[in-house]
Every structure is written in C-alpha cells, then in structure tokens.
C-alpha cells in the first residue's frame, strides 16, 4: 500500500469554490494514482478552517507554493491571480490544468515558456462537449466555428462587459442578446462565464476566428451552449444543458466532474477519447 501511495501523482489545488470544493472532496476520498497534496485559496485562514471542518488534512499555502508540493497544479481561482499560480507551475515543469481558460488567452506566452521548461498545459473540457471532435476537425480545415451561450440572467450578472456598458438584466422578461463578437473579446468581457468559448477556440481555429453569442434568458434554469462547426471533414451541431452549481450559478456542476475525469485520464490504464 505504501508503495502505491509513493507512486501517486501529487495534486496541488488552487481554489476552494464551486469547482475546487468538490474536487478537494473527491481527491480526499481517494482516486487511485492521485493524491491531494496541497491547497491554496484567496483567503488562506478561511480555507484552512473549511478543510478542517471537512476532515481534509493537507497544507494550505500561497498560490506560488503549490508547484513545490505537487506534480499537477489545478487552477480554479479568479482570473486576476491566474499568473501567480501558472508561472511557478510552468517554470517547475509541472502539469498545469487551468480552469480560467479565458485568462490563458491573455497569457499565451506561457505556452512557449512551458515548451522550454518541459511543463505541459492541459485544458479540461469543462462545461462544454465535443472538444475531441473539434480537435480532430482542426487536423483538417475548419471553415467556421460559432458558440451560442444562453444563461439565466443571474448567471451573467456582474460581468465586466455589462457593467461597463450599463446593461442591466434585472427584471428581464424575454431573451436578450448581450454580446456578439469573437471568443477573445467575450473571454475578456465575461471572464467568469465563457471559459467554454476560450477552450473551444484553443481546440479549433483560435480566439479571433471563433464567433460567440451570449444571451440572457429568464426562461432558462440551465446554462446552455450550442456549438456550430463547419469543416472539410464534418458539419457539427452540438448542444449541452448544464445544471448550475448551487454555490455559483456561473459554474456548471459538470465542470468539476470534467476535471476529475481529466485527472483520471492522466493515470488510468485505459483512456477513452482523444
């Protein structure tokens, strides 16, 4: 048993919110080949107290210290601290799993930095679907990609794009298109909402050619994403309806499960999907 534990990959987790909390619970409960080794959060004393309540005994450290204690660093914190977690992980040659994928678009210099250090950046599928198919199509020619995201108004409230333009969603009684542009523009204007658009762009034809629409729809209870792709190999139309997290309606319940599946894929003997 001790030898198996020694061979387990150590996971450093940044964040204890709607994504980080279920991840911490699942890792602490036990996943063969993986071990929760350290955790970081915006409020370190509060995170330590929360872990103590849950009976999870791991060190709580600053974001920059995760890389020294882990083989895999998972980032699930606000985009403002993205680089504070990413840089040490990449410079140390770790596996880095970012959930703030929109922030990655503004820090793509880290990809070349990872190439030099031997690190790998692995973007989990998150709340989307079909990224395997998009990546496969990108090996040929993709002519166009469009993502249409529809969310309950509460899931979009407070987005910088809306605040800067004085767009209020309060009392909305019909669907309202609040954004139409590129994935890069959308990721900057809605950093807590459209990491899915950034992931789709990185899998396909890039953030400046991937089109994005965002709708606030008061009739919805689930976050809905529709991908429309036209390529020389296939025409794809895919729709997913995600149940919002009870802790944060901007995040789907599927997102932490996707990260767990991604982590399992790093250690499982059998892996399904490209």
TISEMAR-94083 format. One line per 3 residues: number of its first residue (from 1); their letters; for each residue z negated, y negated, x negated of C-alpha. Coordinates in Angstrom, 1 decimal. Last residue first. Example, Ala and Ser with C-alpha at 12.3 -4.5 7.8 and 13.67 -1.06 7.14 Angstrom:
BEGIN
2	SA	-7.1/1.1/-13.7 ~ -7.8/4.5/-12.3
***
This chain:
BEGIN
274	XXX	28.0/-11.5/8.5 ~ 26.2/-9.6/11.3 ~ 23.9/-6.6/11.2
271	XXX	21.5/-6.1/8.3 ~ 20.2/-2.6/7.5 ~ 17.7/-2.3/4.6
268	XXX	15.8/-5.3/5.8 ~ 14.5/-7.9/3.2 ~ 16.6/-11.0/3.5
265	XXX	17.7/-10.1/7.1 ~ 14.0/-10.2/8.1 ~ 13.8/-13.8/7.1
262	XXX	16.9/-14.7/9.2 ~ 15.5/-12.8/12.2 ~ 12.2/-14.7/11.8
259	XXX	14.1/-18.0/11.6 ~ 16.1/-17.1/14.7 ~ 12.8/-16.4/16.5
256	XXX	11.5/-19.8/15.5 ~ 14.6/-21.4/17.1 ~ 14.8/-19.3/20.3
253	XXX	11.9/-21.1/21.9 ~ 14.1/-24.2/22.0 ~ 13.0/-27.5/20.4
250	XXX	13.3/-31.0/21.9 ~ 10.9/-29.9/24.7 ~ 8.0/-29.7/22.1
247	XXX	4.9/-27.6/22.6 ~ 6.2/-25.7/25.6 ~ 9.3/-24.8/23.7
244	XXX	12.5/-25.3/25.7 ~ 14.3/-22.2/27.1 ~ 17.7/-22.2/25.6
241	XXX	21.0/-22.0/27.6 ~ 23.9/-20.9/25.4 ~ 27.6/-21.3/25.9
238	XXX	30.5/-20.1/23.8 ~ 34.2/-20.9/24.0 ~ 36.3/-19.5/21.2
235	XXX	40.0/-19.6/20.5 ~ 40.9/-17.2/17.7 ~ 42.6/-16.7/14.4
232	XXX	44.7/-19.9/14.0 ~ 41.7/-21.8/15.2 ~ 40.5/-23.7/18.3
229	XXX	36.7/-24.0/18.8 ~ 34.7/-25.1/21.9 ~ 31.0/-24.7/21.6
226	XXX	28.7/-25.3/24.6 ~ 25.0/-26.0/24.1 ~ 22.4/-26.1/26.9
223	XXX	18.7/-27.1/26.6 ~ 17.0/-25.7/29.7 ~ 15.5/-27.2/32.8
220	XXX	18.6/-29.1/33.9 ~ 19.1/-31.2/36.9 ~ 17.9/-34.4/35.1
217	XXX	21.0/-34.1/32.8 ~ 21.1/-36.2/29.6 ~ 24.4/-35.5/27.9
214	XXX	25.3/-35.3/24.2 ~ 28.9/-35.0/23.0 ~ 29.8/-33.9/19.5
211	XXX	33.0/-33.6/17.6 ~ 33.2/-31.7/14.3 ~ 35.7/-33.4/11.9
208	XXX	33.2/-35.7/10.1 ~ 30.4/-33.1/9.9 ~ 32.5/-30.3/8.3
205	XXX	35.1/-27.9/9.4 ~ 33.1/-24.8/10.2 ~ 29.7/-23.4/9.2
202	XXX	28.5/-26.8/7.9 ~ 29.6/-28.5/11.2 ~ 27.9/-25.9/13.4
199	XXX	24.7/-26.2/11.5 ~ 24.8/-30.0/11.8 ~ 25.5/-29.8/15.5
196	XXX	22.6/-27.4/16.0 ~ 20.3/-29.8/14.2 ~ 21.0/-31.9/17.3
193	XXX	17.8/-33.0/18.8 ~ 15.1/-34.2/16.4 ~ 17.5/-36.2/14.3
190	XXX	19.3/-37.8/17.3 ~ 21.1/-40.8/15.8 ~ 21.6/-39.5/12.3
187	XXX	22.6/-36.0/13.5 ~ 24.9/-37.5/16.0 ~ 26.8/-39.6/13.5
184	XXX	27.3/-36.6/11.2 ~ 28.4/-34.4/14.2 ~ 31.0/-37.0/15.1
181	XXX	31.1/-39.1/18.2 ~ 30.3/-39.1/21.9 ~ 26.7/-40.0/22.9
178	XXX	24.6/-40.8/26.0 ~ 26.7/-39.0/28.6 ~ 24.7/-39.3/31.8
175	XXX	24.1/-36.6/34.4 ~ 22.5/-37.9/37.6 ~ 19.1/-39.1/38.9
172	XXX	17.8/-40.8/35.7 ~ 14.3/-42.3/36.5 ~ 13.6/-42.9/32.8
169	XXX	16.6/-42.3/30.6 ~ 16.5/-45.7/29.0 ~ 19.2/-46.9/26.6
166	XXX	18.0/-50.0/24.6 ~ 20.7/-49.5/21.9 ~ 18.3/-49.0/19.0
163	XXX	16.0/-46.8/21.1 ~ 18.9/-44.5/22.3 ~ 20.2/-43.9/18.8
160	XXX	16.7/-43.5/17.4 ~ 15.9/-40.7/19.9 ~ 12.7/-41.5/21.8
157	XXX	13.5/-39.5/24.9 ~ 16.1/-36.7/24.3 ~ 14.2/-33.7/25.5
154	XXX	12.6/-35.7/28.3 ~ 16.1/-36.4/29.7 ~ 16.7/-32.7/30.3
151	XXX	19.4/-31.6/27.8 ~ 23.1/-31.1/27.6 ~ 24.9/-30.5/24.3
148	XXX	28.7/-30.4/24.1 ~ 30.0/-29.2/20.7 ~ 33.6/-29.6/19.8
145	XXX	35.5/-27.9/17.0 ~ 39.2/-28.4/16.2 ~ 42.1/-27.0/14.1
142	XXX	40.2/-24.3/12.3 ~ 42.5/-22.6/9.7 ~ 41.5/-19.3/8.0
139	XXX	38.2/-18.5/6.3 ~ 36.8/-21.1/8.7 ~ 37.4/-18.6/11.5
136	XXX	34.9/-16.2/9.9 ~ 32.3/-19.0/9.6 ~ 32.8/-19.9/13.3
133	XXX	32.4/-16.3/14.3 ~ 29.2/-15.8/12.4 ~ 28.0/-19.2/13.8
130	XXX	28.3/-17.7/17.3 ~ 25.1/-19.0/18.8 ~ 22.9/-22.0/18.6
127	XXX	19.1/-22.6/18.8 ~ 18.5/-21.8/15.1 ~ 21.3/-20.1/13.2
124	XXX	19.2/-20.2/10.0 ~ 20.6/-22.3/7.1 ~ 20.3/-20.6/3.8
121	XXX	20.1/-22.8/0.7 ~ 20.1/-20.7/-2.5 ~ 18.5/-21.7/-5.8
118	XXX	20.1/-20.8/-9.2 ~ 19.1/-24.1/-10.7 ~ 22.7/-25.5/-11.2
115	XXX	24.0/-24.3/-7.9 ~ 20.9/-25.6/-6.2 ~ 21.6/-29.1/-7.6
112	XXX	25.1/-28.9/-6.3 ~ 23.8/-28.1/-2.9 ~ 21.1/-30.8/-3.2
109	XXX	23.7/-33.5/-3.4 ~ 24.2/-32.6/0.2 ~ 21.3/-34.8/1.1
106	XXX	22.4/-36.8/4.2 ~ 23.9/-33.6/5.8 ~ 20.7/-31.8/4.9
103	XXX	18.8/-34.2/7.2 ~ 20.8/-32.8/10.2 ~ 19.8/-29.3/9.2
100	XXX	16.1/-30.1/9.7 ~ 15.4/-26.3/9.9 ~ 15.9/-25.8/6.1
97	XXX	15.6/-22.3/4.6 ~ 15.3/-22.6/0.8 ~ 15.4/-19.5/-1.4
94	XXX	13.8/-20.6/-4.7 ~ 15.3/-21.8/-8.0 ~ 12.4/-24.0/-8.9
91	XXX	14.5/-27.1/-8.7 ~ 15.6/-26.1/-5.2 ~ 12.1/-25.6/-3.9
88	XXX	10.8/-28.8/-5.6 ~ 13.7/-30.8/-4.1 ~ 13.6/-29.4/-0.6
85	XXX	10.0/-30.1/0.4 ~ 9.8/-33.8/-0.5 ~ 13.5/-34.1/0.4
82	XXX	12.8/-33.3/4.1 ~ 9.8/-35.6/4.5 ~ 11.5/-38.0/6.8
79	XXX	13.3/-35.1/8.6 ~ 10.1/-34.1/10.3 ~ 8.8/-30.7/9.3
76	XXX	10.2/-27.1/9.6 ~ 11.2/-26.3/6.0 ~ 10.9/-22.7/5.0
73	XXX	10.4/-22.0/1.3 ~ 11.1/-18.5/0.0 ~ 9.7/-17.1/-3.3
70	XXX	6.4/-18.9/-2.7 ~ 3.4/-20.5/-4.5 ~ 5.0/-23.0/-6.8
67	XXX	7.6/-23.9/-4.3 ~ 5.0/-24.8/-1.7 ~ 3.4/-27.4/-3.9
64	XXX	5.8/-30.3/-3.1 ~ 4.8/-30.2/0.6 ~ 1.1/-30.6/-0.2
61	XXX	-1.1/-27.5/0.2 ~ -2.8/-25.4/2.8 ~ -3.8/-22.0/1.2
58	XXX	-3.7/-19.0/3.4 ~ -6.3/-17.4/5.7 ~ -5.0/-17.1/9.2
55	XXX	-7.8/-16.5/11.7 ~ -6.2/-18.6/14.4 ~ -9.0/-21.1/14.5
52	XXX	-9.0/-21.2/10.7 ~ -5.2/-21.9/10.8 ~ -5.8/-24.8/13.1
49	XXX	-8.6/-26.2/10.9 ~ -6.3/-26.0/7.8 ~ -3.5/-27.7/9.7
46	XXX	-5.9/-30.5/10.8 ~ -7.0/-31.0/7.2 ~ -3.4/-31.1/6.0
43	XXX	-2.0/-33.6/8.5 ~ 1.8/-33.7/7.8 ~ 2.0/-30.0/7.2
40	XXX	2.0/-27.4/4.4 ~ 1.5/-23.6/4.4 ~ 1.1/-21.0/1.7
37	XXX	1.6/-17.3/1.0 ~ 2.8/-15.8/4.3 ~ 4.0/-12.3/3.2
34	XXX	7.4/-10.6/3.7 ~ 8.7/-7.1/3.0 ~ 7.4/-5.6/6.2
31	XXX	6.6/-8.3/8.7 ~ 2.8/-8.7/9.5 ~ 0.7/-10.5/12.0
28	XXX	0.4/-13.4/9.5 ~ 4.2/-13.7/9.5 ~ 4.3/-13.8/13.3
25	XXX	1.5/-16.3/13.7 ~ 2.9/-18.6/11.0 ~ 6.4/-18.5/12.5
22	XXX	4.9/-19.2/16.0 ~ 3.2/-22.3/14.5 ~ 6.0/-23.5/12.3
19	XXX	8.6/-23.9/15.1 ~ 6.7/-25.9/17.7 ~ 4.5/-27.5/15.1
16	XXX	2.9/-26.1/11.9 ~ 5.2/-27.3/9.3 ~ 6.3/-26.4/5.8
13	XXX	6.0/-22.6/5.3 ~ 5.9/-20.9/1.9 ~ 6.9/-17.3/2.2
10	XXX	6.1/-14.8/-0.6 ~ 8.6/-11.9/-0.8 ~ 6.8/-8.5/-0.7
7	XXX	7.0/-6.3/-3.8 ~ 3.3/-6.8/-4.5 ~ 2.4/-5.9/-0.9
4	XXX	4.3/-2.6/-1.3 ~ 2.5/-1.8/-4.5 ~ -0.9/-2.4/-2.8
1	X	0.0/0.0/0.0
***
